[in-house]
Amino acid sequence: MLNLERLRTLDALARHGSVSGAADGLHVTTSAVSQQMAKLEREVGQPLLARNGRGVRLTDAGRLLADHAARIISQVEQAQADVEAQRGCAVGELRIGAFPTAMRGLLPRALSALRTGHPDLRVRVREQEPEESMAAVVRGDLDMALAIDWHNKRMPVPAELTRTHLLDDSVDIAVPAGHRLADRDTISLAEFGDDEWISWNEGQFCHEWLVFTLRGTGVEPRIAHIAEEHHTQLAFVEAGLGVCVAPKLGRGPVPPGVRLLPVCDAVRRHVYAVWRADADRRPSIRAAVDALRATAAELQHA
């Protein structure tokens, strides 16, 4: 009889397209992936992988079996969801991906409440950008993702995912204490036409939003520095090296040499959770959503 874990390995190889990608998705080593595939090839009695330059590709038999593996795994996951729903308890493992500010500002309190209310549920969290974590949910590498979009630029959500709104996160513009606008009560993004910006990595949704929004005000953005973490961006602002967007969620203490200026046109991010529609009945999903909503409500009223 074919081994389910080896079929999972084959499925991961088919989805990720490489041994290293499959290893990352399964949270194992590349040698473990190779060992599982070697055992599976012995079970079926024919090659499932072939050399392709420095990588590998699936043989015809490998693709055929991978198609079956995907259907088998989907059926097993549905069976797990049905059993959990029948039992009515949040148990087992729940894998969540979240963007950095949600990791700091939302998840710790929500997961603490989840652990108290559902001690038999093991939650595993991975920090990822929203595009990556949603793709991981679609592939089955994660059970849930926390994602964002903006009031004027929405992020597309794959059709097979369900989403629920958690909170609206207001943002300010961080400027050096000596900045010409530092004493203002509110500002407009159009007033930063002469400023250099510290932004997120190019290609990330938030970076694209910043460029899109500034151009919408008639400002051609001057991106001087790229930094992934908000705390790093604020350190650059304090040093007088530019200005940046400073979301409220997970912001923490602001350096003394930084001033936060509210934007008069109410710039905000929408924070939401997504999960596969076919897992909607799982008590672990429902418990996590409830904990996230409760924590988000507390943050909104803080």
C-alpha positions as CSV (number, residue, x, y, z in Angstrom):
1,M,0.0,0.0,0.0
2,L,1.3,3.5,-0.8
3,N,2.5,5.5,2.1
4,L,0.6,8.8,2.6
5,E,3.6,10.8,3.8
6,R,5.5,9.8,0.7
7,L,2.5,10.9,-1.4
8,R,2.6,14.2,0.4
9,T,6.3,14.5,-0.6
10,L,5.5,13.8,-4.2
11,D,2.6,16.3,-4.1
12,A,4.9,19.0,-2.7
13,L,7.5,18.3,-5.4
14,A,4.8,18.7,-8.1
15,R,3.5,21.9,-6.6
16,H,6.9,23.6,-5.8
17,G,8.8,22.3,-8.8
18,S,12.0,21.5,-6.9
19,V,13.4,19.4,-4.1
20,S,14.4,22.5,-2.1
21,G,11.0,24.1,-2.6
22,A,9.3,20.9,-1.5
23,A,11.6,20.7,1.6
24,D,10.7,24.3,2.6
25,G,7.0,23.6,2.1
26,L,7.1,20.5,4.2
27,H,9.6,21.9,6.8
28,V,12.1,19.1,6.3
29,T,15.5,18.8,4.8
30,T,16.3,18.2,1.2
31,S,17.8,14.9,2.0
32,A,14.6,13.8,3.7
33,V,12.6,14.7,0.5
34,S,15.1,12.6,-1.5
35,Q,14.9,9.7,0.9
36,Q,11.1,9.7,0.8
37,M,11.0,9.8,-3.0
38,A,13.5,6.9,-3.3
39,K,11.3,4.8,-1.0
40,L,8.2,5.8,-3.0
41,E,9.9,4.8,-6.3
42,R,10.7,1.4,-4.8
43,E,7.1,1.0,-3.7
44,V,5.8,1.7,-7.3
45,G,8.6,-0.1,-9.0
46,Q,9.5,2.7,-11.5
47,P,11.2,6.1,-11.6
48,L,9.1,9.1,-10.6
49,L,11.9,11.7,-11.0
50,A,14.4,12.4,-13.8
51,R,17.4,14.7,-13.8
52,N,16.7,18.1,-15.4
53,G,19.9,20.1,-15.5
54,R,20.8,20.8,-11.8
55,G,17.2,20.1,-10.8
56,V,14.7,17.3,-11.3
57,R,11.4,16.9,-13.1
58,L,8.6,14.4,-12.7
59,T,8.5,11.5,-15.2
60,D,5.2,10.6,-16.8
61,A,4.6,8.1,-14.0
62,G,5.5,10.7,-11.5
63,R,2.9,13.2,-12.9
64,L,0.3,10.5,-13.0
65,L,0.9,9.5,-9.4
66,A,1.1,13.2,-8.3
67,D,-2.4,13.8,-9.7
68,H,-3.7,10.9,-7.7
69,A,-1.7,12.2,-4.6
70,A,-3.3,15.6,-4.8
71,R,-6.8,14.1,-4.8
72,I,-6.0,11.6,-2.0
73,I,-4.5,14.4,0.2
74,S,-7.5,16.6,-0.4
75,Q,-9.8,13.8,0.6
76,V,-7.8,13.1,3.7
77,E,-8.0,16.8,4.7
78,Q,-11.7,16.8,4.1
79,A,-12.0,13.7,6.3
80,Q,-10.0,15.5,9.0
81,A,-12.3,18.5,8.8
82,D,-15.4,16.3,9.0
83,V,-14.1,14.4,12.0
84,E,-13.1,17.6,13.8
85,A,-16.5,19.1,13.0
86,Q,-18.3,16.0,14.3
87,R,-16.2,16.0,17.5
88,G,-16.7,19.8,17.9
89,C,-13.3,20.4,19.5
90,A,-10.3,22.4,18.2
91,V,-7.5,19.8,18.2
92,G,-4.5,18.9,16.2
93,E,-2.2,21.4,14.5
94,L,-3.0,24.7,12.9
95,R,-0.4,26.5,10.7
96,I,-0.7,30.2,10.3
97,G,1.3,32.7,8.2
98,A,1.3,36.4,9.1
99,F,3.0,39.6,7.9
100,P,5.5,41.2,10.4
101,T,3.3,43.9,12.1
102,A,0.5,41.3,12.6
103,M,3.1,39.0,14.1
104,R,4.0,41.7,16.7
105,G,0.7,43.5,17.2
106,L,-2.1,40.9,16.8
107,L,-1.0,37.3,17.0
108,P,0.7,37.1,20.5
109,R,-2.4,38.1,22.4
110,A,-4.7,36.1,20.1
111,L,-2.6,32.9,20.4
112,S,-2.4,33.2,24.1
113,A,-6.2,33.3,24.3
114,L,-6.4,30.4,21.9
115,R,-4.0,28.3,24.0
116,T,-6.1,29.0,27.1
117,G,-9.4,28.2,25.5
118,H,-8.2,25.2,23.4
119,P,-5.2,23.6,25.1
120,D,-5.3,20.6,22.7
121,L,-4.7,22.8,19.7
122,R,-1.1,23.2,18.6
123,V,-0.6,26.4,16.6
124,R,2.5,26.9,14.5
125,V,3.3,30.4,13.1
126,R,5.5,31.5,10.2
127,E,6.3,35.1,9.3
128,Q,5.6,35.8,5.7
129,E,4.5,38.5,3.4
130,P,0.7,38.3,2.5
131,E,1.3,37.2,-1.1
132,E,3.5,34.3,0.0
133,S,1.3,33.2,2.9
134,M,-1.9,33.2,0.8
135,A,-0.2,31.1,-1.9
136,A,0.9,28.7,0.9
137,V,-2.7,28.4,2.0
138,V,-3.8,27.6,-1.5
139,R,-1.0,24.9,-1.8
140,G,-1.9,23.4,1.6
141,D,1.4,24.3,3.3
142,L,-0.5,26.6,5.7
143,D,-4.0,26.4,7.1
144,M,-4.6,30.2,7.5
145,A,-2.9,33.5,6.6
146,L,-3.2,37.0,7.9
147,A,-3.1,39.5,5.0
148,I,-3.6,43.2,4.2
149,D,-4.7,45.4,1.5
150,W,-5.2,49.2,1.4
151,H,-8.3,51.5,1.2
152,N,-7.4,52.5,-2.3
153,K,-5.6,49.3,-3.6
154,R,-7.1,45.8,-2.9
155,M,-5.1,42.6,-2.9
156,P,-6.7,39.8,-5.0
157,V,-7.7,36.7,-3.0
158,P,-7.8,33.4,-4.8
159,A,-11.3,32.0,-5.4
160,E,-10.7,28.9,-3.3
161,L,-10.1,31.0,-0.2
162,T,-12.5,32.4,2.3
163,R,-11.7,35.7,4.0
164,T,-12.9,37.6,7.1
165,H,-12.2,41.2,8.0
166,L,-10.4,41.7,11.3
167,L,-9.6,45.4,11.7
168,D,-8.7,48.6,9.9
169,D,-5.2,49.8,10.7
170,S,-4.6,53.6,10.5
171,V,-1.2,54.8,9.4
172,D,0.8,58.0,10.0
173,I,3.8,59.5,8.1
174,A,7.0,59.4,10.2
175,V,9.3,62.3,9.7
176,P,12.5,63.5,11.4
177,A,11.9,65.9,14.3
178,G,13.5,68.7,12.4
179,H,11.4,68.2,9.3
180,R,9.7,71.2,7.8
181,L,6.2,69.6,8.5
182,A,7.0,68.2,11.9
183,D,4.8,70.6,13.8
184,R,1.7,70.1,11.7
185,D,-1.4,68.4,13.1
186,T,-2.2,66.7,9.9
187,I,-0.6,66.5,6.4
188,S,-1.4,65.4,2.9
189,L,0.7,62.9,1.0
190,A,0.9,65.5,-1.8
191,E,3.1,67.7,0.5
192,F,6.0,65.2,0.3
193,G,6.9,65.8,-3.3
194,D,10.4,66.9,-2.4
195,D,11.1,64.2,0.2
196,E,13.0,60.9,-0.1
197,W,11.2,57.8,1.2
198,I,12.2,54.7,3.1
199,S,10.1,51.9,1.7
200,W,9.5,48.1,1.8
201,N,11.2,45.8,-0.7
202,E,10.4,46.3,-4.4
203,G,7.7,43.9,-5.6
204,Q,6.0,43.7,-2.2
205,F,2.4,44.8,-2.2
206,C,3.0,47.6,0.3
207,H,5.8,49.1,-1.8
208,E,3.6,49.0,-4.9
209,W,0.8,50.6,-2.9
210,L,3.1,53.5,-1.8
211,V,4.3,54.2,-5.4
212,F,0.7,53.9,-6.7
213,T,-0.7,56.3,-4.0
214,L,2.0,58.9,-4.3
215,R,1.6,59.0,-8.1
216,G,-2.1,59.4,-7.6
217,T,-1.4,62.7,-5.7
218,G,0.8,63.9,-8.5
219,V,4.0,63.1,-6.7
220,E,6.7,61.0,-8.4
221,P,8.1,58.9,-5.5
222,R,11.7,59.2,-4.7
223,I,12.6,55.8,-3.0
224,A,16.0,56.4,-1.4
225,H,16.2,53.4,0.9
226,I,14.7,49.9,1.2
227,A,14.2,48.3,4.6
228,E,11.9,45.3,5.5
229,E,11.3,46.1,9.2
230,H,9.4,49.2,10.4
231,H,11.8,49.7,13.2
232,T,14.7,49.9,10.7
233,Q,12.7,52.4,8.6
234,L,12.1,54.5,11.7
235,A,15.8,54.5,12.6
236,F,16.5,55.8,9.1
237,V,13.9,58.5,9.6
238,E,15.4,59.6,12.9
239,A,18.8,59.9,11.2
240,G,17.2,62.4,8.7
241,L,17.5,60.1,5.7
242,G,13.9,60.3,4.6
243,V,10.3,59.7,5.6
244,C,8.2,56.6,5.8
245,V,4.7,55.2,6.3
246,A,4.2,54.1,9.9
247,P,1.2,51.7,10.5
248,K,-0.2,51.7,14.0
249,L,-0.5,47.9,14.3
250,G,2.6,46.5,16.0
251,R,4.4,49.8,15.9
252,G,5.7,49.9,19.4
253,P,7.8,52.8,20.8
254,V,8.9,55.5,18.3
255,P,12.5,56.9,18.5
256,P,12.6,60.3,20.2
257,G,13.9,61.9,17.0
258,V,10.8,60.9,15.0
259,R,7.4,62.7,14.7
260,L,4.3,60.9,13.6
261,L,1.9,63.0,11.4
262,P,-1.7,61.8,10.8
263,V,-2.8,61.9,7.1
264,C,-5.8,64.1,6.5
265,D,-7.2,61.8,3.8
266,A,-7.4,58.8,6.3
267,V,-4.9,56.4,4.9
268,R,-5.6,52.9,6.3
269,R,-4.9,49.2,5.8
270,H,-7.5,46.5,6.0
271,V,-6.3,43.4,8.0
272,Y,-8.0,40.1,7.3
273,A,-7.7,36.3,7.7
274,V,-8.0,33.8,4.9
275,W,-8.3,30.0,4.8
276,R,-9.4,27.4,2.3
277,A,-13.1,27.2,1.8
278,D,-13.1,23.4,2.1
279,A,-11.7,23.8,5.6
280,D,-14.4,26.1,6.8
281,R,-16.1,23.5,9.1
282,R,-12.9,22.8,11.0
283,P,-13.3,23.8,14.7
284,S,-9.6,24.8,14.8
285,I,-10.2,27.4,12.0
286,R,-13.3,28.7,13.7
287,A,-11.6,28.9,17.1
288,A,-8.6,30.8,15.5
289,V,-11.0,33.2,13.7
290,D,-12.9,33.9,17.0
291,A,-9.6,34.6,18.9
292,L,-8.4,36.9,16.2
293,R,-11.6,38.8,16.0
294,A,-11.8,39.3,19.8
295,T,-8.2,40.5,19.9
296,A,-8.7,42.8,16.9
297,A,-11.8,44.3,18.7
298,E,-9.7,45.0,21.8
299,L,-7.1,46.7,19.7
300,Q,-9.6,48.9,17.9
301,H,-11.0,50.1,21.3
302,A,-7.7,50.5,23.0
